């Protein structure tokens, strides 16, 4: 029989044991947030000469443009129709075979998924 693991208590930064589930949960959330939230806009001590831009301003401008129906069509038909289905349970062949019927709704859903930033 497999036994589940659980955390029964933890110590906070002052060395006090936390044993109540809400207090333990809050401690984990606060610790996670403090580790992965930037207090300033700096790069956490990374010297600017070591952190170079990978994407140019022109490339970035192109990347933040709204996705087009043609790009969606190209992506759908570049997929191997016989690969394993995605998280929705449908393989690429479903989208390819039913493209005339689902095209409009699929394009709206995909465009709705991607954020769009005004470039002006």
Residue pairs with C-beta under 8 A, 6 or more apart in sequence:
7 24
8 19
9 17
9 18
9 19
9 24
10 17
10 18
10 24
10 27
11 17
11 18
12 18
12 27
18 24
18 27
38 44
43 51
55 63
61 119
64 116
64 117
64 119
65 119
66 111
66 114
66 116
67 110
67 111
67 114
69 103
69 107
72 106
72 107
72 110
72 111
73 99
73 103
76 92
76 95
76 96
76 99
76 106
77 96
77 99
79 92
79 95
79 96
80 92
81 91
81 92
81 93
81 96
82 91
82 93
83 91
83 92
84 91
85 91
95 102
95 106
